[in-house]
Amino acid sequence: MTGNVKTTLRLPTLRLPALPGWHSIRGRMAIVLAVPTCLLLALTGLGVADRAADWSAARATEAHVGVLLRVQDLVREVQRERGLTNGLLGGAEGYRDDVRRQRGRTDDARSALRAALSEESGDLPGASTSALRDAQLPLADLATLRADVDSGTADRTATLTSYTKAVTALIDAESAGASQGDRRIGDGVQALQALARATEAVALERGSLNGVFAAKRFRSGEYLDFTEIRATRVAGLGQFRQLATHTQESALDTAFKSTAARRVTSYERQAESGADGSALAVPPSRWWADMTTLVDDLHGVQKRVGADVRTRAAETGDAATRQLVGFLGLGALIVAVAAALAVISARSITRPLGALADEADAVAGTRLPVAVKRIQENGPDTPETSDMPDISIATGPAGPAKPRAADRSAREITRLAAALRNVERTAVGLAAEQAVLRRNSTESLAGLGRRNQALLGRQLGLITTLESQELDPDALAELFELDHLATRMRRNAESLLVLAGEESPARSWPGTVAVADVVRSAVSEVEQYRRVAAVDVEQCGVRGHAVAELSHMLAELVENALMFSPPRQPVEIYGWRDGAEYCLAVVDQGIGMTEERMTQVNALLSGNGGSFLAAPTLRRVPGSARTQGMPTLGHHVVGALAARLGAQVELRPTRGAGVTAYIALPTALVEQSSTATVGEGVG
């Protein structure tokens, strides 16, 4: 016979590691709110980075323009030195002292530029700093150039070209690292550079024609250079007008409408007439003075444009600073709001849950046990119990209390509180039902015990009558066995009364009874009494009212020792005085008990093991398939009797093997004298 077998391939379940804090409500709320908060902070961070870039660019532009103005100052001084030197080389010896003084001003401007570069190097772009430092390299040859001029070996055209290269390098370096951020700032920087080129063209024209006018005519190629310079000036001014503001353009027009500028224009027309090499009658000093005025006016326009650019950069930086502060404030506000929401949301959940947990602990630990105990002690139908207030999470033991936090919380938490109240009510109801059940069971046990006790009393009386009338030894022996069996049954009936919490049995003796007689009475109530030996029992008297209960307790312990000992192994009983108390010991050499089991039994014997109705009553007999309930019930009986007598009962391991049961009788139960009168009818 064959068949198809279905197989299912189960893939392993992948479990991602839990996030930190995910095991608490506060942690989960924080994680849930952290995701959108991080996204908002990321967007805010982009804004902060953009504004920070604008702020940095504004600072760099402001520093750059400041350095550019220093560069323009140096360019201006180099241009003046170039023009004076060219006039000197053209034959105007009157410029020699002016040249010497101008060289000092050029060196001062150069030192000022170096200081500005060192001071602003942190804010300037790296490209701008490198370009400006490299642009000063041609100025290193000024010492040689000046020496050649002073010795009269310098060529006028070559010298003019050398100065022009140095000026051009400085002007070209101005455009390196220019700001590309704000459009108005960029236009201002480009306008400043365009005006610098135009001013350089005007200054170059001043120096070039200064030499021409000193020589009184153009040399070969100088007129062509003159026209190129003018074309460069026109191109630079045209670019400036495209980039400049209306105010800046008006300032430029004002510079070219001055009296000196109009005279410069007339000098230029005269220069144009000397294109064929004819003599020019323009005094170099007048040309130089008027042209210097124009150059200074253009330099003033440059400063104005530079100031406008720096003002615009400062405004942009201030605006970027305000926006940066705003974004940072917004980020802080987002974090604060998210944290506040997380705390408020978590507290709105954890506080009611904490209150519910505290109330549940209080109910489970105090109020519910008290209510159950009152129901068990008084019964569910007694007036004291029926008037007991409802104990719930929303009420206290003295009546209704103020609404708890859970009642004002979210709907789910309110439902949880209601569910806990229902659980509590159900628990109280079950406790009431259990109380009724235990009361009925106890009353049934008590009733059964009384009936058995009455019947057994009648039976023992009848057996005693038959024993007194019987003459046949065999029949008398059988009657004695029947008497012994009825005595054991009577002890079981009394055990039922003890477990039911009934009063002590009616059997009592006046005076005191010898402890040896109490031991014999206890031994007579066990089945295998022949295996029990009273080895060493010191004489002592026991109060008559405690004899029956002490005998019952000893009988239970002896029977338990016999049951868990080998069939041929005797059980020994010892008795001795211990100060004012009297001690008994029931010693067996049986299978013994585990430490855990002995601890449990000692708890029962001391009265701390709970009610026998809630404990298991069957225990398996070693080496047998049957179960036996009497040992455990016997422990409950012994514990109850010990509590009534005020005695202490404890099990300890016997040396070698087995268990020893120790009984310590209090002083109130024993006779202090060594003699004791034996009451009648013991056993």
C-alpha positions as CSV (number, residue, x, y, z in Angstrom):
1,M,0.0,0.0,0.0
2,T,1.4,3.3,-1.0
3,G,0.3,6.8,-0.6
4,N,1.3,10.4,-1.2
5,V,2.9,12.2,1.6
6,K,2.5,16.0,1.6
7,T,5.6,17.8,2.8
8,T,5.7,21.5,3.6
9,L,8.9,23.4,3.4
10,R,9.0,25.9,6.2
11,L,11.3,28.8,5.8
12,P,13.0,30.1,8.9
13,T,11.3,33.2,10.2
14,L,13.6,36.2,10.1
15,R,13.2,38.4,13.2
16,L,14.7,41.9,13.0
17,P,16.4,43.0,16.1
18,A,14.2,45.3,18.3
19,L,15.0,48.9,18.2
20,P,16.4,50.4,21.4
21,G,13.6,51.4,23.7
22,W,10.9,49.5,21.7
23,H,10.0,47.5,24.8
24,S,8.4,50.4,26.6
25,I,5.6,52.8,25.6
26,R,7.7,55.8,26.1
27,G,10.4,54.4,23.8
28,R,7.9,53.5,21.1
29,M,6.3,57.0,21.2
30,A,9.8,58.5,21.0
31,I,10.6,56.3,18.0
32,V,7.4,57.1,16.2
33,L,7.8,60.8,16.7
34,A,11.5,60.7,15.9
35,V,11.0,59.7,12.3
36,P,9.0,62.7,11.1
37,T,11.0,64.9,13.4
38,C,14.2,63.8,11.8
39,L,12.7,64.5,8.3
40,L,11.7,68.0,9.4
41,L,15.1,68.5,10.9
42,A,16.7,67.3,7.7
43,L,14.7,69.9,5.7
44,T,15.5,72.5,8.2
45,G,19.2,71.5,8.0
46,L,19.1,72.1,4.2
47,G,17.8,75.6,4.9
48,V,20.4,76.1,7.5
49,A,23.2,74.9,5.2
50,D,21.9,77.2,2.4
51,R,21.7,80.2,4.7
52,A,25.1,79.4,6.1
53,A,26.5,79.3,2.6
54,D,24.9,82.7,1.9
55,W,26.3,84.1,5.1
56,S,29.8,82.7,4.4
57,A,29.6,84.1,0.8
58,A,28.6,87.5,2.1
59,R,31.5,87.6,4.5
60,A,33.9,86.4,1.8
61,T,32.6,89.1,-0.6
62,E,32.9,91.8,2.0
63,A,36.4,90.8,2.8
64,H,37.2,90.4,-1.0
65,V,35.9,93.9,-1.8
66,G,37.9,95.3,1.1
67,V,41.1,93.7,-0.3
68,L,40.2,94.9,-3.8
69,L,40.1,98.5,-2.6
70,R,43.5,97.9,-1.2
71,V,44.6,96.5,-4.6
72,Q,43.1,99.6,-6.3
73,D,45.1,101.8,-4.0
74,L,48.3,100.0,-5.0
75,V,47.3,100.1,-8.6
76,R,46.7,103.8,-8.3
77,E,50.2,104.4,-6.8
78,V,51.9,102.1,-9.4
79,Q,50.1,104.0,-12.1
80,R,51.2,107.3,-10.8
81,E,54.8,106.0,-10.5
82,R,54.6,104.7,-14.1
83,G,53.4,108.0,-15.4
84,L,56.0,110.1,-13.6
85,T,58.7,107.7,-14.6
86,N,57.7,107.8,-18.2
87,G,57.7,111.6,-18.1
88,L,61.2,111.5,-16.6
89,L,62.4,109.2,-19.2
90,G,60.8,111.4,-21.9
91,G,63.1,114.2,-20.8
92,A,61.2,116.1,-18.1
93,E,63.8,116.3,-15.4
94,G,61.4,118.2,-13.1
95,Y,59.7,114.9,-12.3
96,R,62.7,113.3,-10.6
97,D,61.8,114.5,-7.1
98,D,58.2,113.5,-7.7
99,V,59.3,110.1,-8.8
100,R,61.3,109.6,-5.7
101,R,58.4,110.5,-3.4
102,Q,55.9,108.4,-5.5
103,R,58.1,105.3,-5.0
104,G,57.7,105.7,-1.3
105,R,53.9,105.9,-1.6
106,T,53.9,102.8,-3.9
107,D,55.9,100.8,-1.3
108,D,53.5,101.9,1.5
109,A,50.5,100.8,-0.6
110,R,52.2,97.5,-1.3
111,S,52.8,96.9,2.5
112,A,49.2,97.8,3.2
113,L,48.0,95.2,0.7
114,R,50.1,92.5,2.2
115,A,48.8,93.3,5.7
116,A,45.2,93.2,4.4
117,L,45.8,89.8,2.8
118,S,47.2,88.4,6.0
119,E,44.3,89.8,8.0
120,E,41.5,88.7,5.6
121,S,43.0,85.4,4.5
122,G,40.6,83.4,6.6
123,D,37.5,84.9,4.9
124,L,38.9,85.2,1.4
125,P,38.5,82.4,-1.1
126,G,41.7,80.4,-1.6
127,A,41.8,81.2,-5.3
128,S,41.6,84.9,-4.6
129,T,44.4,84.9,-2.0
130,S,46.7,82.9,-4.3
131,A,46.0,85.1,-7.3
132,L,46.7,88.3,-5.4
133,R,49.9,86.9,-4.0
134,D,51.1,85.8,-7.4
135,A,50.1,89.2,-8.9
136,Q,52.6,90.9,-6.7
137,L,55.5,88.9,-8.2
138,P,56.1,91.4,-11.0
139,L,56.4,94.2,-8.4
140,A,59.5,92.4,-7.1
141,D,61.4,93.7,-10.2
142,L,60.7,97.3,-9.3
143,A,64.0,97.7,-7.5
144,T,65.9,96.7,-10.7
145,L,63.7,98.8,-12.8
146,R,64.0,101.8,-10.6
147,A,67.8,101.4,-10.6
148,D,67.9,101.4,-14.4
149,V,65.7,104.6,-14.4
150,D,68.0,106.3,-12.0
151,S,71.1,105.4,-14.0
152,G,69.6,106.6,-17.2
153,T,69.9,103.2,-18.9
154,A,66.2,102.3,-18.9
155,D,64.2,102.4,-22.2
156,R,61.1,104.4,-22.0
157,T,58.9,101.9,-23.9
158,A,60.2,98.9,-22.1
159,T,59.9,100.6,-18.7
160,L,56.3,101.6,-19.5
161,T,55.6,98.0,-20.5
162,S,57.0,96.6,-17.3
163,Y,54.9,98.9,-15.1
164,T,51.8,98.0,-17.2
165,K,52.4,94.3,-16.8
166,A,52.5,94.7,-13.0
167,V,49.3,96.8,-13.0
168,T,47.5,94.4,-15.4
169,A,48.5,91.4,-13.2
170,L,46.9,93.1,-10.2
171,I,43.8,94.0,-12.0
172,D,43.4,90.5,-13.5
173,A,43.9,89.0,-10.0
174,E,40.9,91.0,-8.8
175,S,38.5,88.7,-10.7
176,A,39.8,85.5,-9.1
177,G,37.5,84.1,-6.4
178,A,34.7,86.6,-7.1
179,S,31.4,85.8,-5.4
180,Q,28.8,84.0,-7.5
181,G,26.0,84.2,-4.9
182,D,23.8,87.3,-4.8
183,R,23.3,88.8,-8.3
184,R,23.6,92.4,-7.2
185,I,26.8,91.7,-5.4
186,G,28.2,89.9,-8.5
187,D,27.2,92.8,-10.7
188,G,28.8,95.2,-8.3
189,V,32.1,93.3,-8.3
190,Q,32.1,93.0,-12.1
191,A,31.3,96.7,-12.4
192,L,34.2,97.4,-10.0
193,Q,36.6,95.3,-12.1
194,A,35.3,96.9,-15.4
195,L,35.9,100.4,-13.9
196,A,39.4,99.3,-12.7
197,R,40.3,98.4,-16.3
198,A,38.9,101.7,-17.6
199,T,40.8,103.6,-14.9
200,E,43.9,101.6,-15.9
201,A,43.4,102.7,-19.5
202,V,43.1,106.3,-18.4
203,A,46.1,106.0,-16.2
204,L,48.1,104.3,-18.9
205,E,47.1,107.0,-21.3
206,R,48.3,109.6,-18.8
207,G,51.7,107.9,-18.5
208,S,52.1,107.3,-22.1
209,L,51.2,110.8,-23.3
210,N,53.2,112.2,-20.4
211,G,56.3,110.9,-22.1
212,V,55.1,111.9,-25.5
213,F,54.4,115.4,-24.4
214,A,57.7,115.6,-22.7
215,A,59.4,114.4,-25.9
216,K,57.0,116.8,-27.9
217,R,56.1,114.2,-30.4
218,F,55.0,110.5,-30.9
219,R,57.7,108.0,-31.6
220,S,57.4,105.0,-33.8
221,G,54.3,102.9,-32.7
222,E,53.4,105.2,-29.8
223,Y,50.4,106.7,-31.5
224,L,49.0,103.2,-32.3
225,D,49.4,102.4,-28.6
226,F,47.6,105.6,-27.7
227,T,44.6,104.6,-29.9
228,E,44.5,101.1,-28.4
229,I,44.5,102.5,-24.9
230,R,41.6,104.8,-25.7
231,A,39.7,101.8,-27.2
232,T,40.3,99.8,-24.0
233,R,39.0,102.7,-22.0
234,V,35.9,103.0,-24.0
235,A,35.2,99.3,-23.8
236,G,35.7,99.3,-20.0
237,L,33.5,102.2,-19.5
238,G,30.8,100.7,-21.6
239,Q,30.9,97.4,-19.6
240,F,30.7,99.4,-16.4
241,R,27.6,101.3,-17.5
242,Q,25.9,98.0,-18.2
243,L,26.6,96.7,-14.7
244,A,26.5,99.8,-12.6
245,T,23.5,101.2,-10.9
246,H,22.0,104.6,-11.8
247,T,23.7,106.3,-8.9
248,Q,27.1,104.8,-9.8
249,E,26.7,105.7,-13.5
250,S,25.8,109.3,-12.5
251,A,29.0,109.5,-10.4
252,L,31.0,108.4,-13.4
253,D,29.4,111.0,-15.6
254,T,30.2,113.6,-13.0
255,A,33.9,112.6,-13.1
256,F,34.0,113.0,-16.9
257,K,32.2,116.4,-16.8
258,S,34.7,118.1,-14.6
259,T,36.8,121.0,-15.8
260,A,40.0,118.9,-15.7
261,A,38.3,116.2,-17.7
262,R,37.2,118.7,-20.4
263,R,40.8,120.0,-20.6
264,V,42.0,116.4,-20.9
265,T,39.7,116.0,-23.9
266,S,41.2,119.1,-25.6
267,Y,44.7,117.7,-24.9
268,E,43.7,114.4,-26.5
269,R,42.5,116.2,-29.6
270,Q,45.9,118.0,-29.8
271,A,47.6,114.6,-29.5
272,E,45.5,113.2,-32.3
273,S,46.8,116.0,-34.5
274,G,50.3,114.7,-34.0
275,A,49.7,111.3,-35.5
276,D,52.0,112.2,-38.4
277,G,54.9,112.9,-36.0
278,S,54.5,116.6,-35.9
279,A,55.5,118.5,-32.8
280,L,53.1,118.7,-29.8
281,A,53.0,121.8,-27.7
282,V,51.2,120.5,-24.6
283,P,53.0,121.1,-21.3
284,P,53.6,117.8,-19.6
285,S,52.9,119.2,-16.1
286,R,49.4,120.5,-17.1
287,W,48.6,117.2,-18.8
288,W,49.8,115.4,-15.7
289,A,47.8,117.5,-13.3
290,D,44.5,117.4,-15.2
291,M,44.9,113.7,-16.0
292,T,45.7,112.9,-12.4
293,T,42.6,114.8,-11.3
294,L,40.5,112.6,-13.7
295,V,42.2,109.4,-12.5
296,D,41.6,110.4,-8.8
297,D,38.0,111.1,-9.6
298,L,37.7,107.7,-11.3
299,H,39.4,106.2,-8.2
300,G,36.8,107.9,-6.1
301,V,34.0,106.3,-8.2
302,Q,35.8,103.0,-7.6
303,K,35.7,103.5,-3.9
304,R,32.0,104.4,-4.1
305,V,31.2,101.3,-6.1
306,G,33.3,99.2,-3.6
307,A,31.4,100.7,-0.7
308,D,28.1,99.9,-2.3
309,V,29.2,96.3,-2.8
310,R,30.4,96.0,0.7
311,T,27.1,97.5,2.0
312,R,25.2,95.0,-0.1
313,A,27.3,92.2,1.1
314,A,26.8,93.3,4.7
315,E,23.1,93.5,4.2
316,T,23.1,90.0,2.6
317,G,25.1,88.7,5.5
318,D,22.8,90.2,8.1
319,A,19.8,88.8,6.2
320,A,21.5,85.4,6.0
321,T,22.3,85.6,9.8
322,R,18.6,86.4,10.6
323,Q,17.4,83.5,8.4
324,L,20.1,81.2,9.9
325,V,18.9,82.1,13.4
326,G,15.3,81.6,12.2
327,F,16.1,78.2,10.9
328,L,18.0,77.2,14.0
329,G,15.1,78.5,16.1
330,L,12.7,76.5,13.9
331,G,14.8,73.4,14.4
332,A,14.9,73.9,18.1
333,L,11.1,74.5,18.1
334,I,10.6,71.3,16.1
335,V,12.7,69.3,18.6
336,A,11.0,70.9,21.6
337,V,7.5,70.3,20.2
338,A,8.3,66.7,19.2
339,A,9.8,66.1,22.7
340,A,6.8,67.7,24.4
341,L,4.4,65.7,22.2
342,A,6.3,62.5,23.0
343,V,6.3,63.2,26.7
344,I,2.7,64.3,26.8
345,S,1.6,61.3,24.7
346,A,3.6,58.8,26.6
347,R,2.4,60.2,30.0
348,S,-1.2,60.2,28.8
349,I,-0.7,56.4,28.3
350,T,1.8,55.5,31.0
351,R,0.2,57.4,33.8
352,P,-3.3,55.7,33.5
353,L,-1.6,52.4,32.9
354,G,0.6,53.0,35.9
355,A,-2.5,53.9,38.0
356,L,-4.2,50.8,36.8
357,A,-1.2,48.7,37.7
358,D,-1.0,50.3,41.1
359,E,-4.7,49.8,41.7
360,A,-4.5,46.2,40.4
361,D,-1.6,45.5,42.7
362,A,-3.5,47.0,45.6
363,V,-6.6,45.0,44.8
364,A,-4.6,41.8,44.3
365,G,-2.4,42.3,47.3
366,T,-4.7,43.8,49.9
367,R,-8.4,44.5,49.1
368,L,-9.3,41.4,47.2
369,P,-7.7,39.0,49.8
370,V,-9.5,40.9,52.6
371,A,-12.8,40.7,50.7
372,V,-12.3,37.0,50.0
373,K,-11.3,36.3,53.6
374,R,-14.4,38.1,54.9
375,I,-16.6,36.1,52.6
376,Q,-15.0,32.9,53.7
377,E,-15.2,33.7,57.4
378,N,-18.7,35.2,57.4
379,G,-20.3,33.6,54.4
380,P,-21.7,35.4,51.4
381,D,-25.2,35.7,52.8
382,T,-24.5,37.2,56.3
383,P,-25.4,40.8,56.9
384,E,-21.8,41.8,57.5
385,T,-20.7,40.4,54.1
386,S,-23.7,41.6,52.2
387,D,-23.1,45.2,53.4
388,M,-19.5,45.1,52.3
389,P,-18.8,47.8,49.7
390,D,-18.0,46.8,46.1
391,I,-14.2,46.6,45.8
392,S,-13.1,47.7,42.3
393,I,-10.4,49.7,40.6
394,A,-12.5,52.8,40.7
395,T,-13.6,52.4,44.3
396,G,-11.9,52.1,47.6
397,P,-12.6,49.9,50.6
398,A,-14.7,52.6,52.2
399,G,-16.9,53.3,49.3
400,P,-16.9,55.1,46.0
401,A,-13.8,57.2,45.4
402,K,-13.0,60.0,43.0
403,P,-12.7,59.0,39.3
404,R,-9.3,57.6,38.6
405,A,-7.0,58.8,35.8
406,A,-8.0,55.8,33.8
407,D,-11.6,57.0,33.7
408,R,-10.5,60.2,32.1
409,S,-8.1,58.7,29.6
410,A,-8.4,57.2,26.1
411,R,-11.2,54.9,25.2
412,E,-8.9,51.9,25.1
413,I,-7.5,52.5,28.6
414,T,-11.1,53.0,29.9
415,R,-12.0,49.7,28.4
416,L,-9.0,48.1,30.1
417,A,-10.0,49.6,33.4
418,A,-13.6,48.3,32.9
419,A,-12.2,44.8,32.0
420,L,-10.1,44.8,35.2
421,R,-13.1,45.7,37.2
422,N,-15.1,42.9,35.6
423,V,-12.2,40.5,36.4
424,E,-12.3,41.6,40.0
425,R,-16.0,41.3,40.3
426,T,-15.8,37.8,38.8
427,A,-13.0,37.0,41.3
428,V,-15.1,38.2,44.2
429,G,-18.1,36.2,42.8
430,L,-15.9,33.1,42.5
431,A,-14.6,33.6,46.0
432,A,-18.2,33.8,47.2
433,E,-19.0,30.6,45.3
434,Q,-15.9,28.9,46.7
435,A,-16.9,30.1,50.2
436,V,-20.3,28.5,49.8
437,L,-18.7,25.3,48.4
438,R,-16.1,25.2,51.3
439,R,-18.8,25.9,53.8
440,N,-21.0,23.1,52.4
441,S,-18.0,20.7,52.2
442,T,-17.0,21.6,55.8
443,E,-20.5,21.1,57.1
444,S,-20.8,17.9,55.2
445,L,-17.6,16.6,56.6
446,A,-18.6,17.7,60.1
447,G,-21.9,16.1,59.8
448,L,-20.4,12.9,58.4
449,G,-17.8,12.9,61.2
450,R,-20.4,13.3,63.9
451,R,-22.6,10.5,62.5
452,N,-19.6,8.2,62.2
453,Q,-18.5,9.2,65.7
454,A,-21.9,8.4,67.1
455,L,-22.2,5.1,65.3
456,L,-18.6,4.1,66.2
457,G,-19.3,5.0,69.8
458,R,-22.3,2.7,69.9
459,Q,-20.3,0.0,68.1
460,L,-17.4,0.2,70.6
461,G,-19.9,0.0,73.4
462,L,-21.4,-3.1,71.9
463,I,-18.0,-4.7,71.3
464,T,-17.0,-4.0,74.8
465,T,-20.2,-5.8,76.1
466,L,-19.5,-8.8,73.8
467,E,-15.9,-8.9,75.0
468,S,-17.1,-9.1,78.7
469,Q,-19.5,-11.9,77.9
470,E,-17.2,-14.0,75.6
471,L,-15.4,-17.0,77.0
472,D,-14.0,-18.5,73.8
473,P,-10.4,-17.3,73.4
474,D,-10.5,-17.4,69.6
475,A,-13.8,-15.4,69.5
476,L,-12.4,-13.0,72.1
477,A,-9.3,-12.4,69.9
478,E,-11.5,-11.6,67.0
479,L,-13.5,-9.2,69.1
480,F,-10.3,-7.5,70.1
481,E,-9.3,-7.1,66.4
482,L,-12.8,-5.7,65.7
483,D,-12.4,-3.3,68.6
484,H,-9.0,-2.2,67.3
485,L,-10.5,-1.6,63.8
486,A,-13.4,0.4,65.3
487,T,-10.9,2.5,67.2
488,R,-9.1,3.3,64.0
489,M,-12.4,4.2,62.4
490,R,-13.2,6.5,65.3
491,R,-9.9,8.3,64.8
492,N,-10.7,8.8,61.2
493,A,-14.1,10.2,62.1
494,E,-12.4,12.6,64.6
495,S,-10.0,13.6,61.8
496,L,-12.9,14.7,59.7
497,L,-14.1,16.9,62.6
498,V,-10.6,18.3,63.0
499,L,-10.4,19.2,59.3
500,A,-13.9,20.7,59.4
501,G,-12.7,23.0,62.2
502,E,-15.1,21.5,64.8
503,E,-14.4,21.7,68.5
504,S,-12.2,19.0,70.2
505,P,-13.8,15.6,70.7
506,A,-15.9,15.1,73.8
507,R,-13.5,12.5,75.3
508,S,-11.6,14.0,78.2
509,W,-10.0,12.9,81.4
510,P,-9.7,14.6,84.8
511,G,-6.3,15.4,86.2
512,T,-3.3,14.2,84.3
513,V,-2.5,11.1,82.3
514,A,1.0,9.5,82.1
515,V,2.6,10.2,78.8
516,A,3.4,6.5,78.4
517,D,-0.4,5.7,78.5
518,V,-0.9,8.4,75.9
519,V,1.7,6.7,73.7
520,R,0.0,3.3,74.2
521,S,-3.4,4.8,73.3
522,A,-1.9,6.3,70.1
523,V,-0.2,3.0,69.1
524,S,-3.5,1.1,69.7
525,E,-5.1,3.2,67.0
526,V,-2.7,2.2,64.1
527,E,-3.0,-1.0,62.1
528,Q,0.6,-2.3,62.5
529,Y,0.9,-1.6,66.2
530,R,3.1,-4.6,66.7
531,R,5.9,-2.8,64.8
532,V,5.9,0.2,67.2
533,A,8.2,0.3,70.1
534,A,8.3,2.8,72.9
535,V,12.1,2.7,73.4
536,D,12.7,5.4,76.0
537,V,9.8,7.5,77.3
538,E,10.6,9.5,80.3
539,Q,7.7,9.8,82.8
540,C,5.6,12.9,82.6
541,G,2.0,13.8,83.1
542,V,-0.3,15.3,80.4
543,R,-3.3,17.5,81.2
544,G,-6.5,15.5,80.8
545,H,-8.1,17.9,78.3
546,A,-5.2,17.5,75.9
547,V,-4.9,13.7,76.1
548,A,-7.3,12.8,73.2
549,E,-5.9,15.4,70.8
550,L,-2.2,14.5,71.7
551,S,-3.0,10.8,71.2
552,H,-4.7,11.5,67.9
553,M,-1.7,13.6,66.7
554,L,0.8,10.8,67.7
555,A,-1.3,8.2,66.0
556,E,-1.3,10.1,62.7
557,L,2.5,10.5,62.9
558,V,3.1,6.9,63.8
559,E,0.8,5.6,61.0
560,N,2.6,7.8,58.5
561,A,6.0,6.4,59.7
562,L,4.7,2.9,59.4
563,M,3.4,3.4,55.9
564,F,6.7,4.7,54.6
565,S,9.0,2.2,56.3
566,P,10.0,-1.3,55.3
567,P,7.4,-4.0,56.4
568,R,9.8,-5.5,59.1
569,Q,11.4,-2.2,60.2
570,P,10.2,-1.0,63.6
571,V,9.1,2.5,64.4
572,E,10.5,3.9,67.6
573,I,9.1,6.5,70.0
574,Y,11.1,8.5,72.5
575,G,10.1,11.0,75.1
576,W,12.2,13.3,77.3
577,R,12.0,16.5,79.2
578,D,13.6,19.7,77.8
579,G,13.5,22.2,80.5
580,A,9.9,23.1,81.3
581,E,8.7,21.5,78.0
582,Y,8.3,17.8,77.1
583,C,9.4,16.4,73.8
584,L,8.4,13.3,71.8
585,A,10.1,11.8,68.8
586,V,8.7,9.3,66.3
587,V,11.7,7.8,64.4
588,D,11.5,5.6,61.3
589,Q,14.2,4.2,59.0
590,G,12.1,4.4,55.9
591,I,12.6,5.9,52.5
592,G,12.8,9.4,53.8
593,M,11.7,12.7,52.1
594,T,13.2,15.1,49.7
595,E,14.2,18.5,51.2
596,E,11.6,20.3,49.1
597,R,8.8,17.9,50.3
598,M,10.0,18.1,53.9
599,T,9.8,21.9,53.7
600,Q,6.2,21.7,52.4
601,V,5.2,19.3,55.1
602,N,6.8,21.3,57.9
603,A,4.8,24.3,56.5
604,L,1.6,22.3,56.9
605,L,2.6,21.2,60.4
606,S,3.3,24.7,61.5
607,G,-0.1,25.9,60.2
608,N,1.3,27.9,57.2
609,G,0.5,25.4,54.5
610,G,-3.0,26.7,53.6
611,S,-6.4,25.0,53.7
612,F,-6.6,21.3,53.1
613,L,-9.5,22.0,50.7
614,A,-7.1,23.8,48.3
615,A,-4.3,21.3,48.5
616,P,-3.8,17.9,46.8
617,T,-4.8,15.0,49.0
618,L,-3.4,12.1,47.1
619,R,0.2,11.0,47.2
620,R,1.7,8.0,45.5
621,V,3.0,5.3,47.8
622,P,6.6,4.3,46.7
623,G,6.9,0.9,45.1
624,S,3.1,0.7,44.5
625,A,0.8,1.7,41.7
626,R,-1.9,2.9,44.1
627,T,-2.3,6.3,45.6
628,Q,-2.7,7.1,49.3
629,G,-4.4,10.3,50.6
630,M,-4.1,9.8,54.3
631,P,-0.5,11.0,54.7
632,T,-1.2,14.4,53.3
633,L,-4.6,14.7,55.1
634,G,-2.8,13.4,58.2
635,H,-0.3,16.3,58.0
636,H,-3.2,18.7,57.8
637,V,-4.8,17.0,60.9
638,V,-1.5,17.1,62.8
639,G,-1.1,20.8,61.9
640,A,-4.6,21.7,63.1
641,L,-4.2,19.7,66.4
642,A,-0.7,21.2,67.0
643,A,-2.2,24.7,66.6
644,R,-5.0,23.8,69.1
645,L,-2.5,22.4,71.7
646,G,0.1,25.1,71.1
647,A,2.6,22.4,70.3
648,Q,5.4,22.5,67.8
649,V,5.8,19.7,65.3
650,E,8.7,19.4,62.9
651,L,10.0,16.7,60.6
652,R,13.8,16.2,60.3
653,P,15.9,13.6,58.5
654,T,16.9,10.6,60.6
655,R,20.6,9.8,60.8
656,G,21.2,7.2,58.1
657,A,17.8,7.1,56.5
658,G,14.2,7.9,57.3
659,V,12.4,10.7,58.9
660,T,12.0,11.8,62.6
661,A,8.9,13.7,63.7
662,Y,9.6,15.9,66.8
663,I,6.8,17.2,69.0
664,A,7.5,19.9,71.6
665,L,4.6,20.2,74.2
666,P,4.3,23.5,75.9
667,T,4.6,23.9,79.6
668,A,0.8,24.4,80.0
669,L,0.1,20.8,78.9
670,V,2.6,18.9,81.0
671,E,2.8,18.1,84.7
672,Q,5.8,19.5,86.4
673,S,6.1,16.6,88.9
674,S,7.5,13.3,88.0
675,T,4.3,11.4,89.0
676,A,1.1,11.4,87.1
677,T,-2.3,9.9,87.8
678,V,-3.7,7.9,84.9
679,G,-7.3,8.7,84.1
680,E,-9.7,5.9,83.5
681,G,-10.6,4.8,80.0
682,V,-7.6,5.9,78.1
683,G,-7.4,4.0,74.8
